[in-house]
Amino acid sequence: MMRPANVVTSVADVLAGAAIAGAFSEVVFKGYLQSVLMLCFSTACLYGGGIVFNDVFDADLDRVERPERAIPSGRVSLLQAAIFGSILLLAGIISAGMVSLVSALLAAAISFFALLYNKIGKHHPFFGPLNMGFCRGLNLLLGVSIITSALPQWYFLAIVPIIYIFSITMISRGEVHGGNKRNLYVAALLYVIVAGLIFYISYRNKKLLLSGIILIPFLRMIFKPLFKAIQDPVGKNIGKAVKAGVISLILMDAAWAATFSTIYAALIIACLLPLSIWLAKIFAVT
């Protein structure tokens, strides 16, 4: 139910945020290891809890469209799933609170927007994707909050994952019954904007070459399945585009680390990619 491959990408977001804030040294964390681990645990719980509640609110629909999922198949009851999801969200907020009050507030905000999306947002063609984008933007800031004083300086960077997740969420709307080519073209344009923003920021930070080495495979990974989905917008192709978009978040986060920190930070995050790909072969991503 928790989509383990996706949870790994949320951990990558937090690590990227920590790198942006300056929590990495040349080799290891500058005394922030415990806080980083707590925030990684927090985001894993928050993402897992949000996904569990997605299945809770979609239980009736899944009985028709995805009967193999845990709740409609009867492997987990609706009440059990709701309790489990609540425990995960609460654990995410508490563990973030062990780092700072600001981190706890960000974790609470992520929980709120996750529940809002699951209950209401997903049914709106514009505010749904925007809602989901807020969750990822806040997740990046959760990592930045490891050094609270860095938030006023870098909070605007949350706009990049917001745009990116907005794109993926738009694409995913055609995963079951096939997609709308217009949505796919808009998503492609938004992908270009995201890449342009990261390239520009890395250029301003004089890290264009290093981040570019990571961004090139990132672009290949997201655009190859998207172009295939545009050519033939059937559910299977759209599902692959969504899966690639979600997992590629790790490379985006590695590019953030390369832009704001060191090659070591970028490599640590990039090493999560094969783990996420392996988990995606075993567990569902969408």
C-alpha positions as CSV (number, residue, x, y, z in Angstrom):
1,M,0.0,0.0,0.0
2,M,2.8,2.4,0.8
3,R,4.5,2.4,-2.7
4,P,8.0,1.8,-1.4
5,A,9.7,3.0,-4.7
6,N,7.9,6.4,-4.2
7,V,8.9,6.6,-0.6
8,V,12.5,6.5,-1.7
9,T,11.9,9.5,-3.9
10,S,10.5,11.5,-0.9
11,V,13.7,10.7,1.0
12,A,15.7,12.1,-1.9
13,D,13.6,15.3,-1.7
14,V,14.6,15.8,2.0
15,L,18.3,15.0,1.2
16,A,18.2,17.6,-1.6
17,G,16.7,20.1,0.8
18,A,19.4,19.4,3.4
19,A,22.0,19.9,0.7
20,I,20.4,23.2,-0.3
21,A,20.5,24.4,3.3
22,G,24.2,23.5,3.6
23,A,24.0,20.4,5.8
24,F,26.6,18.5,3.8
25,S,30.4,18.9,4.2
26,E,33.0,17.7,1.7
27,V,32.4,14.1,2.8
28,V,29.8,13.8,5.5
29,F,27.1,15.8,7.2
30,K,28.3,18.8,9.3
31,G,26.9,17.4,12.6
32,Y,23.4,17.1,11.2
33,L,23.3,13.3,10.7
34,Q,20.8,12.7,13.4
35,S,18.5,15.4,12.1
36,V,18.8,14.2,8.6
37,L,17.8,10.7,9.6
38,M,14.8,12.0,11.6
39,L,13.6,14.0,8.6
40,C,14.1,11.1,6.2
41,F,12.0,8.9,8.6
42,S,9.5,11.7,8.8
43,T,9.0,12.1,5.1
44,A,8.8,8.3,4.6
45,C,6.0,8.2,7.1
46,L,4.2,11.2,5.6
47,Y,4.4,9.8,2.1
48,G,3.4,6.4,3.2
49,G,0.5,7.8,5.2
50,G,-0.7,9.9,2.3
51,I,-0.6,6.9,-0.1
52,V,-2.5,4.8,2.4
53,F,-5.2,7.4,2.7
54,N,-5.3,7.6,-1.1
55,D,-6.4,4.0,-1.1
56,V,-8.8,4.6,1.7
57,F,-10.7,7.4,-0.1
58,D,-10.5,5.5,-3.4
59,A,-11.7,2.2,-2.0
60,D,-15.1,2.2,-3.9
61,L,-13.5,3.3,-7.2
62,D,-10.7,0.7,-6.8
63,R,-13.2,-2.1,-6.4
64,V,-14.1,-1.4,-10.1
65,E,-10.9,-0.1,-11.6
66,R,-8.1,-1.8,-9.5
67,P,-9.6,-4.7,-7.6
68,E,-6.1,-6.1,-7.0
69,R,-5.3,-3.4,-4.5
70,A,-5.1,-4.3,-0.8
71,I,-8.4,-2.8,0.3
72,P,-10.8,-4.0,-2.5
73,S,-9.1,-7.4,-2.5
74,G,-9.9,-7.8,1.2
75,R,-6.3,-8.2,2.4
76,V,-6.7,-5.0,4.5
77,S,-9.9,-3.6,5.9
78,L,-10.9,0.0,5.4
79,L,-10.7,0.6,9.2
80,Q,-7.2,-1.0,9.4
81,A,-5.9,1.1,6.5
82,A,-7.3,4.3,8.1
83,I,-5.7,3.6,11.4
84,F,-2.4,2.7,9.8
85,G,-2.4,5.8,7.7
86,S,-3.2,8.0,10.7
87,I,-0.3,6.4,12.7
88,L,2.1,7.1,9.8
89,L,1.1,10.7,9.5
90,L,1.3,11.3,13.2
91,A,4.8,9.6,13.3
92,G,5.9,11.8,10.5
93,I,4.9,15.0,12.3
94,I,6.4,13.9,15.7
95,S,9.7,12.8,14.2
96,A,10.0,16.1,12.3
97,G,9.2,17.9,15.6
98,M,12.3,16.3,17.1
99,V,14.3,18.4,14.7
100,S,12.5,21.7,15.1
101,L,9.1,23.3,15.5
102,V,9.3,24.6,12.0
103,S,10.0,21.1,10.7
104,A,6.9,19.9,12.6
105,L,4.7,22.6,11.1
106,L,6.0,21.7,7.6
107,A,5.2,18.0,8.2
108,A,1.7,19.0,9.5
109,A,1.2,21.0,6.3
110,I,2.3,18.1,4.1
111,S,-0.2,15.9,6.0
112,F,-3.0,18.4,5.5
113,F,-2.4,18.8,1.8
114,A,-2.1,15.1,1.3
115,L,-5.4,14.5,2.9
116,L,-7.0,17.4,1.1
117,Y,-5.8,15.9,-2.2
118,N,-7.1,12.5,-1.4
119,K,-10.5,13.7,-0.3
120,I,-11.2,16.6,-2.6
121,G,-8.3,17.8,-4.7
122,K,-7.8,14.8,-7.0
123,H,-11.3,15.4,-8.5
124,H,-10.4,18.9,-9.8
125,P,-8.5,19.1,-13.1
126,F,-6.4,22.1,-12.0
127,F,-6.3,22.4,-8.2
128,G,-5.7,18.6,-7.9
129,P,-2.3,18.6,-9.6
130,L,-1.5,21.9,-7.9
131,N,-2.4,20.4,-4.5
132,M,-0.2,17.4,-5.1
133,G,2.6,19.8,-6.2
134,F,2.3,21.6,-2.9
135,C,3.0,18.3,-1.1
136,R,6.3,17.8,-2.9
137,G,7.3,21.5,-2.7
138,L,6.8,21.4,1.1
139,N,8.7,18.1,1.2
140,L,11.8,19.8,-0.3
141,L,11.4,22.6,2.3
142,L,11.2,20.0,5.0
143,G,14.7,19.1,4.1
144,V,15.8,22.7,4.0
145,S,14.3,23.2,7.5
146,I,17.2,21.2,9.0
147,I,18.8,24.6,9.1
148,T,15.8,26.8,9.9
149,S,17.6,30.0,9.0
150,A,18.0,28.8,5.4
151,L,14.2,28.7,4.8
152,P,13.8,32.5,4.2
153,Q,16.6,32.4,1.6
154,W,15.5,29.3,-0.4
155,Y,11.8,28.8,0.1
156,F,11.1,29.9,-3.5
157,L,12.8,26.8,-4.8
158,A,9.6,24.9,-3.9
159,I,8.0,26.2,-7.1
160,V,10.2,23.8,-9.1
161,P,8.8,20.5,-7.6
162,I,5.3,22.1,-7.6
163,I,5.5,22.6,-11.3
164,Y,7.0,19.2,-11.9
165,I,4.5,17.2,-9.8
166,F,1.7,19.3,-11.4
167,S,2.9,17.9,-14.7
168,I,3.1,14.3,-13.5
169,T,-0.4,14.5,-11.9
170,M,-1.8,15.8,-15.2
171,I,-0.3,12.9,-17.1
172,S,-1.6,10.4,-14.6
173,R,-5.2,11.3,-15.2
174,G,-5.2,9.2,-18.3
175,E,-3.5,6.2,-16.7
176,V,-6.6,4.0,-16.6
177,H,-8.7,5.0,-19.6
178,G,-6.1,6.6,-21.8
179,G,-4.9,10.1,-22.0
180,N,-5.6,13.5,-23.5
181,K,-2.9,14.6,-25.9
182,R,-3.3,18.2,-24.9
183,N,-2.5,17.4,-21.3
184,L,0.6,15.5,-22.4
185,Y,1.8,18.4,-24.5
186,V,1.2,20.8,-21.6
187,A,3.1,18.4,-19.3
188,A,6.0,18.3,-21.8
189,L,6.2,22.1,-21.8
190,L,6.2,22.2,-18.0
191,Y,9.0,19.7,-18.0
192,V,11.0,22.0,-20.2
193,I,10.3,24.9,-17.8
194,V,11.4,22.8,-14.8
195,A,14.7,21.8,-16.5
196,G,15.3,25.4,-17.6
197,L,14.9,26.7,-14.0
198,I,17.3,24.2,-12.6
199,F,19.8,24.9,-15.4
200,Y,19.5,28.6,-14.7
201,I,20.0,28.3,-11.0
202,S,23.0,26.0,-11.5
203,Y,24.4,28.5,-13.9
204,R,24.0,31.3,-11.3
205,N,25.7,29.1,-8.7
206,K,28.5,28.3,-11.2
207,K,27.7,24.6,-11.1
208,L,26.3,24.2,-14.6
209,L,28.7,21.4,-15.7
210,L,28.2,19.3,-12.6
211,S,24.5,19.6,-12.5
212,G,24.2,19.2,-16.2
213,I,25.9,15.8,-16.0
214,I,22.9,14.7,-13.9
215,L,20.2,16.6,-15.7
216,I,20.9,15.1,-19.1
217,P,20.0,11.5,-18.0
218,F,17.1,13.0,-16.0
219,L,15.7,14.6,-19.2
220,R,16.1,11.4,-21.1
221,M,14.4,9.4,-18.4
222,I,11.3,11.6,-18.3
223,F,10.9,12.6,-22.0
224,K,11.4,9.2,-23.7
225,P,8.3,7.6,-22.2
226,L,6.4,10.9,-22.4
227,F,7.0,11.2,-26.1
228,K,5.9,7.6,-26.5
229,A,2.7,8.4,-24.6
230,I,2.1,11.4,-26.8
231,Q,2.4,9.2,-29.9
232,D,0.0,6.6,-28.5
233,P,-1.8,7.9,-25.4
234,V,-3.1,4.5,-24.1
235,G,-3.2,3.7,-20.4
236,K,-0.1,1.5,-20.5
237,N,2.1,4.1,-22.1
238,I,0.8,6.8,-19.8
239,G,1.5,4.6,-16.8
240,K,5.1,4.2,-17.9
241,A,5.4,8.0,-18.3
242,V,4.1,8.5,-14.8
243,K,6.3,5.9,-13.3
244,A,9.4,7.4,-15.0
245,G,8.4,10.9,-13.9
246,V,8.1,9.8,-10.2
247,I,11.3,7.8,-10.1
248,S,13.2,10.5,-12.0
249,L,12.6,12.8,-9.0
250,I,15.8,11.3,-7.5
251,L,17.9,12.6,-10.4
252,M,16.3,16.0,-10.0
253,D,17.1,16.0,-6.3
254,A,20.7,14.9,-7.1
255,A,20.9,17.9,-9.5
256,W,19.8,20.2,-6.7
257,A,22.6,18.8,-4.5
258,A,25.1,19.2,-7.2
259,T,23.9,22.8,-7.7
260,F,24.1,23.8,-4.0
261,S,26.5,21.4,-2.4
262,T,29.1,18.9,-3.4
263,I,29.5,16.0,-5.7
264,Y,29.4,13.7,-2.7
265,A,25.9,15.0,-1.8
266,A,24.7,14.4,-5.4
267,L,26.2,10.9,-5.5
268,I,24.5,9.9,-2.2
269,I,21.1,10.9,-3.6
270,A,21.8,9.4,-7.0
271,C,22.5,6.1,-5.3
272,L,18.9,5.9,-4.3
273,L,17.9,5.6,-8.0
274,P,18.7,1.9,-8.5
275,L,17.0,1.1,-5.2
276,S,13.8,2.9,-6.3
277,I,13.9,1.2,-9.8
278,W,14.3,-2.2,-8.1
279,L,11.4,-1.5,-5.8
280,A,9.3,-0.3,-8.7
281,K,9.7,-3.8,-10.3
282,I,8.2,-5.4,-7.2
283,F,5.7,-2.9,-5.9
284,A,3.2,-0.6,-7.7
285,V,4.3,3.0,-8.3
286,T,0.9,4.4,-9.2
